[in-house]
Amino acid sequence: MGGMSRRRFVGLGGASAVGLAASRRVGASVEPRFDIVLKAGTLLDGTGAPAFAGDVGIVGDRIAALGEIAATQAARVVDVSGLHVCPGFIDIHTHSDGDILAYPTADSRARQGITTELTGNCGSSAAPLTGPTAEERRSDFRRDGIDPDWTDVAAYLARVERTRISINHAMLLGQGTLRESVIGDVDRPLSADEMKAVLRSVEEGLEQGAFGLSTGLEYTPGRFTPTEEIVAMARLAARRGGLYASHIRNEERGLLEATDEAIRIGRRAGIRVQVSHVKASGKGNWGKQGASLALIEAGRRDGVLVLGDAYPYTAYSTGLTVTFPSWALDGGTAAVLRRLRGPERERVRKDVLDYVLNGDPGDFALIVIASVRSAKNRPLVGKNLVEIGSGWRMEPVEALLRLVDEEETAVSYVGHGMSAENVEQVLRHPLVMIGSDGSAMAPTGRAAEARPHPRSYGTCPRVLGPYVRERHLFDLAAAVQKMTSMPADQIGIRDRGRLARGKKADVVVFDAATVADLATFDTPHRYPAGIVHVLVNGVFVVERGAHTGERPGQVLRYA
C-alpha cells in the first residue's frame, strides 16, 4: 500500500516490541508473553496518521505492544495479513439505553465494529427513573421485556453490569428525563425549588458516573425548557469536565438559530459541545447546511470546544409526534390524546399539515412508518403515509393523526428529509465525527416486528465502504479517526480510541476491499460485510464475521 511503512514500536517498560516479546523459560518450555497476537496487519492507530504494517500484541484486556512480534511469543496467533486493524469504533450518539438490556450481545453494534456506545442522548436517559412520569416509562420498558428495577444512575449501571453485555456502555444524563422526574411533561419554567431539585439530580448522576448532559430540544419537555435552565445544568457538568450533547431545538426552518443556541450554551457554561446528528431537514432548508457548519467553525474559533456528529444516510428516524406543535404536546400522552379526540383536533391538523408540507420532510410520501405498538397496525410498518391514507380512504394528515391516536403516540417513522450532497458535506467536515443515532438490536424479538433505520446495523461499514472506498470522501485514516480517537476525546474516554501501548484492547479487523453495509431501508435487519474480527477488552466478540456470544463489555463511568 502506498505510503505504508513497517515500524518497530516501543512496548512495555521501554523495550522494543521484539524485546518485550522475549520469552520466559519454565524448565524446557517457553511461556508466551502475549495472550493474542494479531499478525501482519495494516494498522491504523486512530489518530489520522497513515497506515503502517505491524503486529498487535495483547495481554489480558490491554494492548501490550505494537511492531514486529515473533509468533512463538503468543499463546494464540491470528493471521490478519491483507486486513486493516484499528481501534474499536466508539459510537458517540446512540439510544441503546433500554435496548442493551433486551439485546445484551448487541449484535447490530458489535458486528459493525462498534465496541463502545454513549447512550442517554437527545435528552432522554434510562435513569433516573423517578417522579410523575416514572410509571409510564416503566411500562415502556416492560413492553420490551425489561424489568426496570432501578431508580438512579448507579442502580441502572449496576443493572447493565449484572446483565453482562458484549460491548462497552457509557451514558449521558438526559435533560428531559431529569425535568420530567421533577414536574412531568408540562410547558412552564421551573420554580426556584424545582430548579434546585433538577440540579441535585444532575450532581448525583454525574457523581454516579454519567459523562455529561444531553438535550432533545425538538422533543418534550426539551421544547418547554428555557435556555437559562440548560445553562445552569451544563455549568454543573462543566465543573466535572463533562460533555454537553444537544439534539438542537430545530433542524429545519430554525436550524441556524438552534445551532447558535447550542454554541451559546457551551460558551456560557464553559463546556464541550456536541451538536447531534448534524443535518438540514426538508428540501426548503437544504441551503442552510453550509451556514450551520460555518457556525460550528466560528464557535470553535471563538474558543468553544464544539464538534458535531452525523450518520451517512439521507433519512432520519424519530417519533411521529415530532410533527405536532408544542401546545398540543403540553401535558404528556394523556393530554395529547384528549386533544386528538376533542374540538382541538382541527387545530392540531392544520399545524401538522404546515409542519410536514412547508418544513420537514416536505411530503407525506417521505414519512415511512418504522414501528407501532399494536398488532393491528403492524401491517402498516414499511408503508408511507400516502399509502396508508389511501388504504384508509383519508388524507395523509388524517392518517397521521389516526395512527398517533390509535397507538397512543408510540409510532416511529423514517423521514427521507436530507440531500445526498449535504450528507457528504457534513461527513467530510473536519469538525464532524460519526454517530449512528441507532441502538442495539438483532433480527429477533420486538426489534424484528419493526422496520428500523438501517443505521443501527450499517453506519460504520457504510462510511468505510461507500463513502471511503467508492466515493473517496476522505481516506481510511481520517474515517477511522472520526470513529475512534475523536469521539473518545470528546466524550472523555481516556483508555480507548487508539491503537497504543497500554490502551484497552478494543480492536476491529476489517477488509478494506469488501467492507460494506448490507442493511437497507426495506431490509434493515442485515449485518454488514467485511468486518472480520472484533475484540472487546481483549476478547473476541466477533470472529470471522460471526458473533461469538462472548460478553466482555464493561460499564464505563466518568471519573
C-alpha positions as CSV (number, residue, x, y, z in Angstrom):
1,M,0.0,0.0,0.0
2,G,1.3,3.5,-0.9
3,G,2.9,5.3,2.0
4,M,2.6,2.3,4.3
5,S,5.7,1.5,6.3
6,R,6.7,-1.1,8.9
7,R,7.8,0.3,12.2
8,R,9.5,-1.0,15.3
9,F,7.4,0.3,18.2
10,V,8.2,0.8,21.9
11,G,6.5,-1.7,24.1
12,L,6.0,-2.0,27.8
13,G,8.9,-1.0,30.0
14,G,10.6,0.9,27.2
15,A,11.8,-2.2,25.3
16,S,11.1,-2.7,21.6
17,A,8.1,-4.9,20.8
18,V,10.6,-7.6,19.8
19,G,12.5,-7.2,23.1
20,L,9.2,-7.1,25.0
21,A,8.3,-10.4,23.4
22,A,11.3,-12.2,24.8
23,S,10.1,-15.3,26.4
24,R,10.4,-16.6,29.9
25,R,11.7,-20.2,30.1
26,V,10.0,-22.6,32.5
27,G,12.0,-25.7,32.5
28,A,12.4,-26.7,28.9
29,S,9.2,-24.8,27.8
30,V,8.7,-21.3,26.7
31,E,5.9,-19.2,28.4
32,P,4.3,-16.8,25.9
33,R,4.4,-13.1,26.7
34,F,1.2,-12.4,24.8
35,D,-2.3,-13.9,25.0
36,I,-3.1,-12.9,21.4
37,V,-1.0,-11.5,18.6
38,L,-2.8,-10.1,15.5
39,K,-0.1,-10.9,12.9
40,A,0.9,-9.0,9.8
41,G,-1.9,-6.5,9.7
42,T,-2.1,-3.0,8.2
43,L,-2.5,-0.8,11.2
44,L,-4.5,2.4,11.6
45,D,-3.8,3.8,15.0
46,G,-6.9,6.1,15.2
47,T,-5.1,9.4,15.2
48,G,-5.4,10.0,11.5
49,A,-1.8,9.0,10.8
50,P,-1.0,6.9,7.7
51,A,-1.4,3.2,7.9
52,F,1.7,1.0,8.7
53,A,2.5,-2.6,8.7
54,G,2.8,-4.4,12.1
55,D,1.6,-6.8,14.7
56,V,-0.6,-6.1,17.7
57,G,0.3,-7.9,21.0
58,I,-2.5,-8.2,23.6
59,V,-2.1,-9.2,27.2
60,G,-5.4,-9.5,29.2
61,D,-7.6,-6.6,28.3
62,R,-4.8,-4.3,27.1
63,I,-2.6,-3.7,24.1
64,A,0.9,-4.6,25.3
65,A,3.0,-3.9,22.1
66,L,2.9,-2.9,18.5
67,G,5.6,-3.7,16.0
68,E,7.2,-7.0,14.9
69,I,6.4,-9.8,17.3
70,A,7.6,-13.3,17.0
71,A,4.8,-15.8,16.6
72,T,6.4,-18.0,19.2
73,Q,5.7,-15.3,21.8
74,A,1.9,-15.6,21.6
75,A,-0.5,-18.1,23.1
76,R,-2.6,-17.5,20.1
77,V,-1.6,-16.0,16.7
78,V,-4.3,-14.7,14.4
79,D,-3.2,-14.0,10.9
80,V,-4.6,-10.7,9.7
81,S,-2.5,-10.2,6.6
82,G,-4.3,-8.3,3.9
83,L,-6.6,-6.8,6.5
84,H,-6.7,-3.5,8.3
85,V,-6.5,-3.3,12.1
86,C,-7.8,-0.3,14.0
87,P,-9.2,0.7,17.4
88,G,-12.8,-0.4,18.2
89,F,-15.4,2.1,16.9
90,I,-16.8,4.4,19.6
91,D,-20.4,5.4,18.7
92,I,-20.9,8.9,20.3
93,H,-24.6,9.0,19.7
94,T,-26.8,6.0,20.4
95,H,-30.1,5.1,22.0
96,S,-29.3,1.7,23.5
97,D,-30.4,2.8,27.0
98,G,-33.0,0.0,27.3
99,D,-32.2,-2.0,24.3
100,I,-28.8,-3.1,25.7
101,L,-30.8,-4.9,28.4
102,A,-33.1,-6.5,25.8
103,Y,-30.2,-7.3,23.5
104,P,-27.1,-7.7,25.7
105,T,-25.0,-9.2,22.9
106,A,-25.6,-6.0,20.9
107,D,-25.3,-7.9,17.6
108,S,-26.2,-4.9,15.4
109,R,-23.4,-2.9,17.1
110,A,-20.7,-5.5,17.6
111,R,-20.9,-6.9,14.1
112,Q,-20.3,-3.5,12.5
113,G,-17.2,-2.9,14.7
114,I,-18.7,-0.8,17.5
115,T,-17.1,-1.6,20.8
116,T,-18.3,1.3,22.9
117,E,-21.6,3.2,22.9
118,L,-22.6,6.5,24.5
119,T,-26.3,6.4,25.4
120,G,-28.6,8.9,27.1
121,N,-28.8,11.1,24.0
122,C,-31.4,13.6,22.8
123,G,-32.5,14.5,26.3
124,S,-33.6,11.0,27.3
125,S,-31.8,8.6,29.6
126,A,-32.8,5.4,31.3
127,A,-32.0,6.9,34.7
128,P,-33.1,8.5,36.9
129,L,-36.4,6.6,36.9
130,T,-38.5,8.6,39.4
131,G,-41.2,11.3,39.6
132,P,-44.5,11.9,37.8
133,T,-43.7,10.1,34.6
134,A,-41.8,7.1,36.1
135,E,-44.7,4.6,35.9
136,E,-45.4,5.4,32.2
137,R,-41.7,4.9,31.5
138,R,-41.6,1.7,33.4
139,S,-44.5,0.4,31.3
140,D,-42.5,1.1,28.2
141,F,-39.6,-0.9,29.5
142,R,-41.9,-3.8,30.4
143,R,-43.3,-3.9,26.9
144,D,-39.8,-4.6,25.7
145,G,-39.4,-7.4,28.2
146,I,-37.3,-5.4,30.6
147,D,-37.9,-5.3,34.4
148,P,-37.0,-1.7,35.3
149,D,-35.6,-2.4,38.8
150,W,-33.6,0.9,39.1
151,T,-34.2,4.4,40.2
152,D,-30.9,6.3,39.9
153,V,-27.9,6.2,37.7
154,A,-25.9,4.0,40.0
155,A,-28.6,1.3,40.1
156,Y,-29.1,1.4,36.3
157,L,-25.4,1.0,35.6
158,A,-25.2,-1.8,38.1
159,R,-28.1,-3.5,36.3
160,V,-26.3,-3.3,33.0
161,E,-23.2,-4.8,34.6
162,R,-25.3,-7.7,36.0
163,T,-26.8,-8.3,32.6
164,R,-23.3,-8.8,31.1
165,I,-23.0,-7.2,27.7
166,S,-20.8,-7.7,24.7
167,I,-19.7,-4.1,24.2
168,N,-18.8,-1.2,26.5
169,H,-21.6,1.1,27.8
170,A,-21.4,4.8,28.8
171,M,-24.2,7.2,29.4
172,L,-25.2,10.9,29.5
173,L,-27.9,12.3,31.7
174,G,-31.0,13.3,29.7
175,Q,-32.1,16.8,30.5
176,G,-35.7,15.9,29.5
177,T,-35.6,12.9,31.8
178,L,-34.4,15.0,34.7
179,R,-37.0,17.7,34.2
180,E,-39.8,15.1,33.8
181,S,-38.7,13.5,37.0
182,V,-39.5,16.7,38.9
183,I,-42.6,18.3,37.2
184,G,-43.6,15.9,34.4
185,D,-44.2,16.8,30.8
186,V,-45.6,20.3,31.1
187,D,-44.9,23.6,29.4
188,R,-43.7,26.1,32.0
189,P,-40.4,27.2,33.6
190,L,-39.2,25.5,36.7
191,S,-39.7,27.3,40.0
192,A,-36.6,28.0,42.1
193,D,-37.2,24.9,44.3
194,E,-37.8,22.7,41.2
195,M,-34.6,24.0,39.6
196,K,-32.7,23.1,42.8
197,A,-34.2,19.6,42.6
198,V,-33.1,19.2,39.0
199,L,-29.6,20.5,39.7
200,R,-29.3,18.0,42.6
201,S,-30.2,15.2,40.1
202,V,-27.5,16.5,37.8
203,E,-24.9,16.4,40.5
204,E,-26.0,13.0,41.7
205,G,-26.0,11.5,38.2
206,L,-22.5,12.9,37.4
207,E,-21.2,11.6,40.7
208,Q,-22.5,8.2,39.9
209,G,-20.7,8.0,36.6
210,A,-22.5,9.9,33.8
211,F,-20.3,11.5,31.2
212,G,-22.3,14.7,30.9
213,L,-25.7,16.1,29.9
214,S,-27.8,15.8,26.7
215,T,-30.8,17.7,25.5
216,G,-33.5,16.9,23.0
217,L,-34.9,20.4,22.4
218,E,-37.1,19.3,19.5
219,Y,-38.9,16.9,21.8
220,T,-40.8,17.4,25.0
221,P,-40.0,18.5,27.6
222,G,-36.9,19.9,26.0
223,R,-39.2,22.1,23.8
224,F,-40.6,23.6,27.0
225,T,-37.2,24.4,28.5
226,P,-35.7,27.9,28.5
227,T,-32.1,28.3,27.6
228,E,-31.3,29.6,31.1
229,E,-32.3,26.2,32.7
230,I,-30.0,24.4,30.3
231,V,-27.1,26.7,31.0
232,A,-27.4,26.1,34.8
233,M,-27.4,22.4,34.3
234,A,-24.5,22.5,31.8
235,R,-22.4,24.5,34.2
236,L,-22.6,21.7,36.7
237,A,-21.5,19.2,34.1
238,A,-18.6,21.5,33.1
239,R,-17.3,21.6,36.6
240,R,-16.7,17.9,36.3
241,G,-15.2,18.1,32.8
242,G,-18.4,16.6,31.3
243,L,-19.9,16.9,27.8
244,Y,-23.0,18.7,26.6
245,A,-24.6,16.9,23.6
246,S,-27.6,18.5,22.0
247,H,-30.3,17.5,19.6
248,I,-30.9,21.1,18.9
249,R,-34.2,22.9,19.0
250,N,-34.8,22.9,15.3
251,E,-33.2,21.1,12.4
252,E,-35.4,22.6,9.7
253,R,-36.6,26.2,9.4
254,G,-34.9,27.3,12.6
255,L,-31.6,25.4,12.0
256,L,-29.3,28.3,12.2
257,E,-30.8,29.8,15.4
258,A,-30.9,26.4,17.0
259,T,-27.2,25.7,16.2
260,D,-26.3,29.1,17.5
261,E,-28.1,28.4,20.8
262,A,-26.1,25.2,21.3
263,I,-22.9,27.1,20.9
264,R,-24.0,29.9,23.2
265,I,-24.8,27.4,25.9
266,G,-21.3,26.0,25.5
267,R,-19.8,29.4,25.7
268,R,-21.8,30.4,28.8
269,A,-21.3,27.1,30.6
270,G,-17.7,26.6,29.6
271,I,-18.4,23.1,28.4
272,R,-17.6,20.9,25.4
273,V,-20.5,20.8,23.0
274,Q,-21.6,18.1,20.7
275,V,-24.2,19.1,18.0
276,S,-26.0,15.8,17.5
277,H,-26.7,14.4,14.0
278,V,-25.9,17.5,12.1
279,K,-28.4,17.9,9.3
280,A,-30.7,20.3,7.4
281,S,-34.0,18.6,7.1
282,G,-36.7,19.4,4.4
283,K,-35.8,20.4,0.9
284,G,-36.6,24.0,1.6
285,N,-33.9,24.1,4.2
286,W,-31.1,22.3,2.4
287,G,-29.4,25.5,1.5
288,K,-28.8,26.2,5.2
289,Q,-26.4,23.3,5.7
290,G,-23.2,25.2,4.9
291,A,-24.2,28.1,7.1
292,S,-24.8,25.7,10.0
293,L,-21.3,24.2,9.6
294,A,-19.9,27.7,9.4
295,L,-21.5,28.5,12.8
296,I,-19.7,25.4,14.3
297,E,-16.4,26.6,12.8
298,A,-16.9,30.1,14.2
299,G,-17.8,28.8,17.6
300,R,-14.6,26.7,17.6
301,R,-12.5,29.7,16.6
302,D,-14.2,31.7,19.4
303,G,-12.9,29.1,22.0
304,V,-16.0,26.9,22.3
305,L,-14.9,23.2,22.1
306,V,-17.8,22.3,19.7
307,L,-17.9,19.4,17.4
308,G,-20.7,17.6,15.5
309,D,-21.7,14.1,14.7
310,A,-23.6,12.7,11.8
311,Y,-24.7,9.4,10.2
312,P,-24.1,8.5,6.5
313,Y,-27.8,8.5,5.3
314,T,-30.2,10.9,3.7
315,A,-33.0,9.8,6.1
316,Y,-33.5,10.2,9.9
317,S,-35.8,8.4,12.3
318,T,-37.9,9.7,15.1
319,G,-41.3,9.7,16.8
320,L,-44.3,10.8,14.8
321,T,-45.3,13.4,17.4
322,V,-42.3,15.5,16.4
323,T,-44.6,16.9,13.7
324,F,-47.0,18.2,16.4
325,P,-47.0,21.8,17.7
326,S,-45.7,22.4,21.2
327,W,-49.1,23.5,22.6
328,A,-50.6,20.1,21.5
329,L,-47.9,18.2,23.4
330,D,-48.2,20.1,26.7
331,G,-49.2,17.7,29.5
332,G,-47.9,14.4,28.0
333,T,-49.6,11.5,26.4
334,A,-53.0,11.7,28.0
335,A,-53.3,15.4,27.1
336,V,-52.3,14.7,23.5
337,L,-55.0,12.0,23.2
338,R,-57.7,14.3,24.7
339,R,-56.8,17.0,22.1
340,L,-57.0,14.5,19.2
341,R,-60.4,13.3,20.4
342,G,-61.9,16.7,21.1
343,P,-62.6,20.1,19.4
344,E,-58.9,21.0,19.2
345,R,-58.2,18.2,16.6
346,E,-58.7,20.5,13.7
347,R,-56.2,23.0,15.1
348,V,-53.7,20.1,15.5
349,R,-54.4,19.0,12.0
350,K,-53.6,22.4,10.5
351,D,-50.3,22.7,12.4
352,V,-49.2,19.2,11.5
353,L,-50.0,19.9,7.8
354,D,-47.9,23.1,7.8
355,Y,-45.0,21.3,9.5
356,V,-44.9,18.5,7.0
357,L,-45.6,20.3,3.8
358,N,-43.8,23.5,4.4
359,G,-41.0,22.3,6.6
360,D,-39.8,18.7,7.0
361,P,-39.7,16.4,5.1
362,G,-42.0,18.3,2.7
363,D,-44.2,15.4,1.5
364,F,-46.2,12.8,3.4
365,A,-44.8,10.1,1.0
366,L,-41.4,10.7,2.6
367,I,-42.7,9.6,6.0
368,V,-42.4,5.8,6.3
369,I,-43.7,4.1,9.4
370,A,-41.0,2.2,11.2
371,S,-42.7,0.8,14.3
372,V,-46.1,0.8,16.1
373,R,-47.2,-0.6,19.5
374,S,-50.3,-2.6,18.5
375,A,-50.5,-5.8,16.5
376,K,-53.5,-4.5,14.5
377,N,-51.4,-1.7,12.9
378,R,-48.3,-3.8,12.3
379,P,-49.1,-4.4,8.6
380,L,-48.6,-0.6,8.2
381,V,-44.9,-0.8,9.1
382,G,-42.8,0.0,6.0
383,K,-45.6,2.0,4.3
384,N,-45.6,5.7,3.9
385,L,-48.5,8.0,4.9
386,V,-49.8,8.5,1.4
387,E,-50.1,4.7,1.0
388,I,-51.7,4.4,4.5
389,G,-54.1,7.2,3.8
390,S,-55.1,5.7,0.5
391,G,-55.9,2.4,2.2
392,W,-57.9,4.1,4.9
393,R,-59.6,6.3,2.4
394,M,-58.5,9.5,4.0
395,E,-55.9,12.3,3.6
396,P,-52.4,11.5,4.7
397,V,-52.6,14.1,7.5
398,E,-55.7,12.3,8.8
399,A,-53.9,9.0,8.6
400,L,-51.0,10.5,10.7
401,L,-53.4,11.7,13.4
402,R,-55.3,8.4,13.5
403,L,-52.1,6.5,13.9
404,V,-50.9,8.7,16.7
405,D,-54.3,8.3,18.4
406,E,-54.6,4.5,18.0
407,E,-51.0,3.9,19.0
408,E,-51.2,6.3,22.0
409,T,-48.4,8.3,20.5
410,A,-46.0,5.3,20.2
411,V,-45.2,5.5,16.5
412,S,-41.8,5.9,15.0
413,Y,-41.0,6.7,11.4
414,V,-38.2,7.1,8.9
415,G,-38.2,10.6,7.3
416,H,-36.4,11.0,4.0
417,G,-35.6,14.6,4.5
418,M,-31.9,15.3,3.7
419,S,-29.9,15.7,0.4
420,A,-27.1,13.4,-0.6
421,E,-24.8,16.4,-1.3
422,N,-25.4,17.8,2.2
423,V,-24.7,14.4,3.8
424,E,-21.3,14.3,2.1
425,Q,-20.6,17.9,3.0
426,V,-21.3,17.2,6.7
427,L,-19.4,13.8,6.8
428,R,-16.4,15.4,5.1
429,H,-16.1,18.3,7.6
430,P,-13.1,18.0,9.9
431,L,-15.2,19.0,12.9
432,V,-17.8,16.2,12.4
433,M,-17.4,12.7,13.6
434,I,-19.6,9.6,13.0
435,G,-22.5,8.9,15.3
436,S,-25.1,6.3,14.3
437,D,-28.2,7.5,16.3
438,G,-29.0,3.8,16.3
439,S,-29.3,1.2,19.0
440,A,-28.5,-2.4,20.0
441,M,-30.8,-5.0,18.4
442,A,-30.9,-8.2,16.4
443,P,-33.4,-9.7,14.0
444,T,-35.3,-11.3,16.8
445,G,-38.0,-10.3,19.4
446,R,-39.6,-6.9,19.4
447,A,-37.0,-5.4,17.0
448,A,-38.0,-7.9,14.3
449,E,-41.5,-6.6,14.4
450,A,-40.3,-3.2,13.3
451,R,-38.5,-1.8,10.2
452,P,-35.9,0.4,11.9
453,H,-33.5,2.8,10.2
454,P,-30.6,0.7,8.8
455,R,-28.1,2.9,10.7
456,S,-28.4,0.5,13.7
457,Y,-26.7,-2.2,11.6
458,G,-24.7,-0.4,8.9
459,T,-23.3,3.0,9.9
460,C,-19.6,2.2,10.3
461,P,-19.2,-0.1,7.3
462,R,-21.2,2.4,5.2
463,V,-18.6,5.0,6.0
464,L,-15.7,2.7,5.2
465,G,-17.2,1.2,2.1
466,P,-19.4,3.5,0.0
467,Y,-18.0,6.8,1.4
468,V,-14.3,6.0,1.6
469,R,-13.7,3.2,-1.0
470,E,-16.2,4.2,-3.6
471,R,-16.8,8.0,-3.2
472,H,-13.4,8.9,-1.9
473,L,-14.9,11.3,0.5
474,F,-11.8,11.0,2.8
475,D,-9.2,8.4,3.3
476,L,-9.3,5.4,5.6
477,A,-7.2,7.0,8.3
478,A,-9.5,10.0,8.5
479,A,-12.6,7.8,8.6
480,V,-11.2,5.7,11.4
481,Q,-10.2,8.8,13.4
482,K,-13.8,10.1,13.1
483,M,-15.0,6.8,14.7
484,T,-12.2,6.3,17.3
485,S,-9.9,8.9,18.8
486,M,-12.2,11.9,18.0
487,P,-15.2,10.5,19.9
488,A,-13.0,9.1,22.7
489,D,-11.5,12.6,23.3
490,Q,-14.9,14.4,23.0
491,I,-16.6,12.1,25.5
492,G,-13.7,11.9,27.9
493,I,-12.8,8.2,27.5
494,R,-9.1,8.1,28.0
495,D,-8.1,4.5,27.7
496,R,-9.8,3.7,24.4
497,G,-9.9,5.0,20.9
498,R,-6.3,4.5,19.8
499,L,-4.0,1.6,19.0
500,A,-1.3,2.3,21.5
501,R,0.5,0.5,24.2
502,G,-1.4,0.4,27.5
503,K,-4.8,1.2,25.9
504,K,-7.7,-1.2,26.3
505,A,-7.7,-4.0,23.6
506,D,-10.9,-2.9,21.8
507,V,-9.9,-3.7,18.2
508,V,-11.5,-4.1,14.8
509,V,-10.1,-6.1,11.9
510,F,-11.7,-5.3,8.6
511,D,-11.3,-6.0,4.9
512,A,-11.0,-2.6,3.2
513,A,-11.7,-4.1,-0.2
514,T,-15.1,-5.6,0.8
515,V,-16.4,-3.8,3.9
516,A,-19.9,-2.5,3.2
517,D,-23.3,-2.1,4.8
518,L,-25.9,-4.5,3.6
519,A,-28.8,-3.1,5.7
520,T,-31.3,-1.1,3.6
521,F,-34.4,0.8,4.4
522,D,-36.5,-2.1,3.0
523,T,-34.4,-4.8,4.7
524,P,-32.7,-3.1,7.7
525,H,-32.0,-6.3,9.8
526,R,-28.9,-7.3,7.8
527,Y,-25.4,-7.5,9.1
528,P,-22.5,-5.9,7.2
529,A,-19.8,-7.5,5.1
530,G,-16.1,-7.1,5.6
531,I,-15.9,-6.8,9.4
532,V,-13.8,-9.8,10.1
533,H,-12.9,-9.7,13.8
534,V,-13.9,-7.5,16.7
535,L,-12.3,-7.7,20.2
536,V,-13.7,-6.0,23.3
537,N,-11.4,-5.8,26.3
538,G,-9.1,-8.4,24.7
539,V,-11.9,-10.9,24.0
540,F,-13.2,-11.9,20.5
541,V,-16.8,-10.8,20.3
542,V,-16.9,-11.2,16.5
543,E,-14.7,-13.8,14.9
544,R,-14.6,-14.5,11.1
545,G,-17.6,-12.3,10.8
546,A,-19.8,-14.1,13.3
547,H,-20.7,-13.2,16.9
548,T,-19.0,-15.5,19.4
549,G,-21.6,-14.9,22.1
550,E,-18.9,-13.6,24.4
551,R,-20.0,-10.7,26.7
552,P,-16.8,-9.0,28.0
553,G,-18.2,-5.4,27.7
554,Q,-17.7,-3.0,30.6
555,V,-19.8,-0.2,32.1
556,L,-17.7,3.0,31.8
557,R,-18.1,5.6,34.5
558,Y,-16.7,9.1,34.2
559,A,-14.2,9.9,36.9
